[in-house]
Amino acid sequence: MSNLNFTYRQCNFPTNILSFQYNQVIKKNHILLGDLILCKNVIEQEAIKYKKNIYSRWAHMIIHGTLHLLGYDHKEKNEKLQMESIENKIMLYFNYPLPYVLNNN
C-alpha cells in the first residue's frame, strides 16, 4: 500500500484506502465506477486507535472510497463537511455508529 500511495499520491506511507475512478459503461445501465484498494493492516490499526468496531471501520472505509469513486472529495472544508455528512447517513442506514461528529464551525 505504501508503494501505491507513493506512486499515485506522492505520499510515502501506507493509507487505509485508495480509490481509482474509471466511470466506464460496461453494459447498458451498468457502469464500472472504478477500483478500491484497501489496506487490512491500516484499517485494523485505525479501528483500535479510534476505538471503533472492526466491522464498522471496514464499512466506513468502503463507503468512503465509494464516495470518492462517485466524485466526492474532502480537500476543501465545505467538501469535507458534505462528504462526512453523507458518510454518517449511509453508516446509520446500515445500522453502524457515526464515524464523525460533525461540527460546522
Helices and strands as residue ranges (DSSP letters): H 2-9, E 17-27, E 30-38, H 40-49, H 54-69, H 77-93
